[in-house]
Amino acid sequence: MNELETLHQTCQTCQACSLGTTRTNLVFGDGNPNAEIMFIGEGPGEQEDLTGIPFVGPAGQLLSQILEIIDLDRSRYYIANIVKCRPPRNRDPLTEEQDTCIQYLQEQIELVKPKIIVCLGRISACRLIRSDFKITREHGQWVHKKNFWMTALYHPSALLRDLSKRPDTFDDLKSIQAKIKEICPEVYEQVPYRIQK
Ligand code: URA
């Protein structure tokens, strides 16, 4: 078992916050464990809780479709969330829940070692880029922090609700594609990693 799998196993029994008592499945992460690019959302929704896989519900399906525009699928990226268990009724994860869970994500990031981190939505960007991050003004901007290139996209649930945000997201995707070509062009050159199911 590799270190990421060991961490996954440790998380499976976590009861460090109350979300541990309400989850169906813990949602650890999915995709290429050696990816150069990592996407990070806020927390699992209903479908993710039922399957244990991040971003498989309606928002996740939209995300997969828009990432295909820039030739990215889960063989080329890794995806996870700020919290690993579903907040009841899809409420925002509480600060205490984020504080408790973030150590697992930090370990996960250390093991995957991406060069690029893309935050999905305000909660992820506020947690990982800057606590006063304004998603409406700052989506698509790049910061270099702790050796990672980081940016944020609107959360795909926001794109489901508000079609007027999609053109901006298209521009942000092009910017992500350009950053990949600049700092890790092998992402597009290598034969994609085969995900074992
Ligand atoms: N929204 C998220 O932030 N994460 C998921 O895994 C699904 C929906």
Residues whose N, C-alpha, C, O or C-beta is under 5 A from the ligand:
A	BS01	URA	G41 E42 G43 P44 G45 E48 P54 F55 A59 N81
